[in-house]
Amino acid sequence: DSFCCSTMRKVQTESATGSVASKTVRTNLTVEIETIDFDIHGSVLSLKGRNIVENQFVKLGAYHTLQIGIQDKFTIAKQEWDSVSLLLVEQAGDPTQQADVATVIMHEGLAYVCLITNSTTHVRAKIESTIPRKRPNLPTAQHDKGVSKFFDQIIQAIERHVRFDIIKCVIVASPGFLKDQFFEYLCQQAAREEKRVFLENKGKFMLVHSSSGHKHALKEILADPMVVGKIANTKAAGEITALNDFYQMLKVDPSRAFYGVKHVNAAVEAFAVETLLISDALFRSRDLAERKRFVAIVDSVKENMGTVRIFSSLHVSGEQLTQLSGVAAILRFPIPEPDSDDDDADASDDEMETA
């Protein structure tokens, strides 16, 4: 793949007297990508490769690392755009504001405000605040003041990152009764300060218990039947429901629940796949032949009226699917399991002995 964007390059110039001067210039470079690195915290993508288009500052074949941030313009060219690549580009083009589920996960002094899209969980704000501890037989004024300040910071983060004209559900989760205290405080503040956005959308808030206030608690929250019922119409719940259906089928009728590349491929060849579950990490393999094989599986399932669910490895449901080799399928009808590699090897040995 080739990638073109604006970048900074340090260049050296030599004068007639032989003195060398260096300066940094902005120029457009096109590189053939060799290595990719992503800074999650800074949301910066680094692409290293050789320059493939003649440039007055950079020689052909010279290495350069392009850095792409949010909202930066770029052009990417591929020798072949397969159906999965085009689908992922279309999904990536959806802005975060299109997320229709928001979550606020907290315990005392720590909170995360997240937006959940159809494929990715975006942490939009992390709130950390020091809250004085309660002490026996002493006034609690300092503790109460610290809690109020903490709640105010969460409310500000919700106002800044959550669009209630799009959001269908705001899940507030915590251990104990902290979530209830926060929601009561939110309603009181909204009434006192006449914040209509909260008063008009109180029905969208849902209070849920979680084992902790850390981000990983999102997995158990989204598995809660009450939560799934609330967000059943959102695409975020679609992947979770599909994965739960697969696990249920694995318990009830294992012959209609396959996972692993060999087993799923056998089901595809038998036109037996009703729902395909596949991780987007498989389409990022450095092995072109392997990528094409998974694209062919997706295209075949779609052509035979099957449903394809592409899971993001950044989503909690995608992490679970990765533990199942990254690909699984619910079948329309049971088919025999393909022979394992060990069975094939044993059969070959028997043939050699017979010969």
matplotlib code that plots the C-alpha trace (Angstrom):
import matplotlib.pyplot as plt

x = [0.0, 1.1, 0.3, 0.5, 0.1, 1.7, 4.8, 7.8, 11.3, 14.7, 16.9, 20.4, 21.7, 25.3, 26.3, 28.9, 31.5, 30.9, 29.0, 26.1, 22.9, 19.8, 16.2, 12.8, 10.4, 6.8, 6.2, 3.9, 5.4, 4.2, 5.7, 5.3, 4.3, 6.7, 5.9, 2.9, 2.7, -0.2, -0.1, -3.4, -3.1, -2.0, -4.3, -1.3, -0.6, 3.0, 3.8, 7.4, 8.4, 10.4, 9.6, 8.2, 7.3, 10.0, 10.3, 12.7, 13.6, 13.6, 15.3, 13.5, 13.9, 14.8, 13.0, 10.6, 8.0, 4.6, 2.6, -1.2, -3.4, -7.2, -8.6, -5.4, -5.9, -4.3, -4.6, -4.1, -3.7, -3.9, -3.3, -6.6, -9.5, -11.4, -14.9, -13.8, -11.3, -14.0, -16.4, -13.9, -13.1, -16.8, -17.2, -14.1, -15.5, -18.4, -17.5, -17.5, -20.5, -22.6, -22.2, -25.7, -24.6, -22.6, -21.3, -20.0, -18.1, -16.9, -15.8, -14.8, -12.1, -12.0, -14.4, -14.4, -16.8, -17.0, -18.9, -19.7, -20.0, -20.9, -17.4, -15.3, -15.3, -13.9, -12.7, -13.6, -12.7, -10.9, -11.6, -9.4, -10.0, -8.7, -11.5, -10.7, -11.6, -14.4, -13.1, -15.0, -16.5, -15.2, -17.1, -17.6, -17.7, -14.3, -15.4, -18.7, -17.0, -14.6, -17.4, -19.4, -16.3, -15.8, -19.5, -19.2, -16.2, -18.2, -21.2, -18.9, -17.4, -20.9, -21.9, -18.8, -18.8, -22.3, -24.8, -28.3, -29.8, -28.1, -27.5, -30.2, -28.9, -26.4, -25.3, -24.0, -22.2, -20.4, -19.9, -22.2, -24.5, -22.1, -24.1, -27.3, -25.7, -24.3, -27.6, -29.4, -26.8, -27.1, -30.9, -30.5, -27.9, -29.9, -33.0, -31.1, -29.2, -32.0, -29.9, -32.7, -30.5, -30.4, -34.0, -35.4, -33.2, -33.4, -35.2, -32.1, -30.0, -29.7, -28.1, -26.2, -24.0, -20.4, -17.6, -15.2, -14.9, -12.2, -12.6, -12.5, -15.8, -17.4, -17.3, -19.6, -21.9, -22.6, -23.3, -26.0, -29.4, -31.1, -28.5, -28.7, -32.5, -32.2, -29.8, -31.1, -31.6, -28.0, -25.3, -23.0, -25.4, -25.6, -22.1, -22.6, -25.9, -24.2, -21.4, -23.9, -25.9, -22.8, -21.9, -25.5, -25.5, -22.1, -23.8, -27.1, -25.9, -22.1, -22.5, -23.9, -21.3, -17.8, -14.7, -11.2, -10.1, -10.3, -13.7, -15.3, -13.8, -15.4, -18.8, -18.4, -17.6, -20.8, -22.9, -23.9, -23.0, -25.9, -23.9, -20.2, -18.3, -14.8, -12.3, -11.0, -7.5, -7.4, -7.7, -4.5, -2.3, 1.0, 0.4, -1.5, -2.6, -4.0, -5.9, -7.4, -8.5, -10.5, -12.0, -13.1, -14.8, -16.7, -17.7, -18.9, -21.1, -22.7, -23.3, -25.1, -27.4, -25.5, -25.0, -21.4, -20.5, -17.0, -15.8, -13.3, -10.3, -10.7, -14.2, -14.7, -16.7, -13.8, -11.4, -13.5, -13.7, -10.0, -9.7, -11.6, -9.0, -10.8, -13.3, -16.5, -19.8, -23.3, -24.5, -27.9, -27.6, -25.1, -22.2, -19.5, -16.4, -13.4, -10.5, -8.0, -4.4, -3.3, -5.8, -4.5, -0.9, -1.8, -3.6, -0.4, 1.7, -0.6, -0.4, 3.4, 3.5, 1.1, 3.3]
y = [0.0, 3.6, 6.5, 10.2, 13.1, 16.4, 15.9, 17.7, 16.8, 18.0, 18.8, 20.0, 22.5, 23.2, 26.7, 27.6, 28.1, 24.5, 25.4, 23.2, 24.5, 22.5, 23.5, 21.8, 22.0, 20.9, 18.8, 16.1, 12.7, 9.3, 6.3, 2.6, 1.3, -1.2, -0.8, 0.5, 1.7, 3.2, 5.4, 4.7, 7.5, 10.1, 8.7, 9.0, 6.5, 6.2, 4.7, 4.0, 3.3, 4.4, 7.5, 6.4, 9.7, 12.2, 15.1, 18.2, 17.5, 13.7, 11.3, 8.3, 5.3, 7.3, 6.3, 8.5, 8.1, 9.7, 10.6, 10.9, 12.3, 12.8, 15.1, 15.0, 14.6, 11.7, 9.6, 5.8, 3.6, -0.1, -2.4, -4.1, -2.9, -6.0, -5.9, -6.1, -3.2, -1.0, -1.9, -1.1, 2.3, 3.1, 2.1, 4.1, 7.2, 7.3, 10.0, 9.1, 11.4, 8.7, 6.4, 5.6, 4.2, 6.0, 4.5, 6.1, 3.6, 4.8, 4.1, 6.8, 9.0, 7.3, 7.4, 6.7, 8.3, 6.0, 6.0, 2.7, 2.6, -0.4, -1.7, 0.2, 1.5, 5.0, 6.3, 10.0, 11.1, 9.7, 11.5, 11.1, 13.0, 12.8, 12.3, 12.6, 9.4, 9.3, 9.0, 7.7, 10.4, 13.2, 15.6, 14.4, 17.9, 17.4, 14.0, 15.3, 18.3, 15.9, 13.7, 16.7, 18.0, 14.5, 14.3, 17.8, 16.7, 13.7, 15.9, 18.3, 15.3, 14.0, 17.5, 17.7, 14.3, 12.9, 14.0, 13.3, 13.9, 10.7, 8.7, 6.1, 5.0, 6.2, 3.4, 4.5, 1.7, 1.3, -1.0, -0.3, 2.8, 5.3, 5.3, 6.0, 8.9, 10.3, 10.1, 11.8, 14.5, 14.9, 15.4, 17.9, 19.9, 19.8, 21.1, 23.8, 25.1, 24.4, 22.1, 21.0, 18.5, 16.3, 17.0, 16.0, 12.9, 11.4, 8.4, 7.5, 6.9, 3.3, 2.4, -0.9, -2.7, -3.4, -5.1, -2.2, 1.3, 0.3, 0.1, -3.7, -3.8, -2.8, -6.4, -7.6, -4.6, -5.3, -8.9, -8.0, -9.1, -6.0, -3.8, -5.9, -5.5, -1.7, -1.3, -4.1, -1.8, -0.6, -2.2, -2.4, -4.9, -6.8, -8.2, -9.1, -10.9, -12.8, -14.0, -15.0, -16.9, -18.7, -19.7, -20.9, -23.0, -24.5, -25.7, -26.9, -28.2, -28.2, -29.7, -26.3, -24.1, -24.2, -22.1, -22.1, -21.5, -25.1, -25.9, -22.6, -23.0, -26.5, -25.0, -22.3, -24.9, -26.8, -23.6, -24.2, -20.9, -18.8, -16.3, -15.7, -14.0, -12.8, -10.4, -7.5, -8.3, -11.2, -8.7, -6.9, -9.9, -9.2, -12.4, -11.3, -14.9, -15.3, -12.0, -13.0, -16.3, -14.5, -12.1, -15.0, -16.6, -13.3, -12.9, -16.5, -16.3, -13.1, -14.6, -17.5, -15.2, -15.5, -12.8, -11.5, -9.8, -8.2, -7.6, -5.0, -6.2, -2.9, -3.9, -6.2, -8.7, -8.7, -9.7, -12.7, -13.7, -13.5, -16.2, -18.5, -18.0, -14.9, -16.7, -18.6, -19.6, -20.5, -23.1, -23.6, -27.3, -29.7, -31.0, -33.6, -32.1, -32.0, -34.3, -32.7, -32.2, -35.0, -37.5, -36.5, -37.1, -40.5, -41.5, -40.6, -42.7, -45.7, -45.3, -45.2, -48.3, -50.2, -49.3]
z = [0.0, -0.6, 1.6, 0.8, 3.2, 4.4, 6.6, 8.0, 6.8, 7.9, 4.9, 4.5, 1.9, 0.9, -0.1, -2.8, 0.0, 1.3, 4.4, 5.3, 6.7, 7.8, 8.0, 8.4, 5.5, 5.0, 2.0, 0.6, 0.5, -0.8, 0.8, 0.3, 3.7, 5.4, 9.1, 11.1, 14.7, 16.5, 19.7, 21.4, 24.0, 21.4, 18.6, 16.2, 13.4, 12.3, 8.9, 7.9, 4.3, 1.2, -0.8, -4.2, -5.8, -6.9, -4.5, -4.4, -0.8, -0.5, -2.8, -4.3, -2.1, 1.0, 4.2, 6.0, 8.8, 8.2, 11.3, 11.0, 13.7, 13.9, 11.2, 9.1, 5.4, 3.5, 0.4, 0.5, -2.6, -2.8, -5.8, -4.9, -2.8, -1.6, -0.2, 3.5, 3.0, 1.5, 4.4, 7.0, 5.4, 5.4, 9.0, 10.0, 8.3, 10.8, 13.4, 17.0, 17.5, 15.7, 18.8, 20.2, 23.5, 26.3, 29.5, 32.7, 34.8, 38.2, 41.7, 44.2, 42.7, 39.2, 36.3, 32.6, 30.1, 27.0, 23.7, 22.1, 18.3, 16.2, 16.4, 18.9, 22.4, 22.6, 26.0, 25.7, 29.3, 32.3, 35.5, 38.5, 41.7, 45.3, 47.7, 51.5, 53.4, 56.0, 59.5, 62.5, 64.8, 62.6, 60.3, 56.8, 55.2, 53.4, 52.1, 50.8, 49.2, 47.4, 46.2, 44.9, 43.0, 41.5, 40.4, 38.8, 36.7, 35.4, 34.6, 32.6, 30.7, 29.8, 28.6, 26.5, 24.9, 24.8, 22.2, 23.5, 20.1, 19.0, 22.2, 22.9, 26.3, 29.0, 31.2, 34.7, 36.5, 39.8, 42.7, 45.6, 45.6, 44.1, 40.8, 42.7, 44.5, 41.3, 39.4, 42.4, 42.4, 38.6, 38.8, 41.7, 39.8, 36.6, 38.3, 40.2, 37.2, 34.7, 32.5, 30.2, 28.3, 31.4, 32.5, 29.1, 28.8, 32.3, 30.9, 28.8, 32.0, 33.2, 36.5, 36.6, 39.1, 38.2, 40.1, 39.7, 38.2, 35.8, 32.0, 31.9, 33.8, 30.5, 29.4, 32.3, 31.9, 28.3, 29.1, 31.6, 30.1, 31.4, 29.6, 26.3, 26.4, 26.7, 23.8, 21.7, 18.7, 18.6, 16.5, 19.6, 21.1, 17.7, 18.0, 21.7, 20.9, 18.0, 20.2, 23.0, 20.4, 19.3, 22.9, 23.4, 20.2, 21.3, 24.5, 22.9, 19.5, 19.1, 15.6, 14.5, 16.2, 14.5, 15.3, 14.0, 10.4, 9.2, 10.7, 9.5, 6.0, 5.8, 6.8, 4.1, 1.4, 2.5, 2.2, 5.8, 7.5, 8.7, 10.7, 10.4, 13.3, 12.3, 13.8, 11.8, 13.1, 10.6, 7.7, 9.0, 8.6, 6.8, 4.8, 1.6, 0.8, 4.3, 4.1, 0.7, 2.2, 4.9, 2.4, 0.2, 3.2, 3.9, 0.3, 0.0, 3.1, 1.8, -1.6, 0.0, 2.0, 5.3, 7.8, 8.4, 11.7, 11.7, 15.2, 16.2, 18.2, 20.2, 21.3, 24.3, 22.2, 19.7, 22.4, 23.3, 19.7, 19.4, 22.1, 19.7, 16.9, 15.6, 13.4, 14.3, 12.7, 13.5, 11.0, 9.3, 9.6, 11.2, 9.2, 10.0, 11.6, 9.3, 10.2, 12.4, 11.3, 13.7, 12.1, 8.6, 9.8, 11.3, 8.0, 6.0, 8.4, 7.9, 4.2, 4.3, 6.5, 4.1, 1.2]

ax = plt.figure().add_subplot(projection="3d")
ax.plot(x, y, z, "-o")
ax.set_aspect("equal")
plt.show()
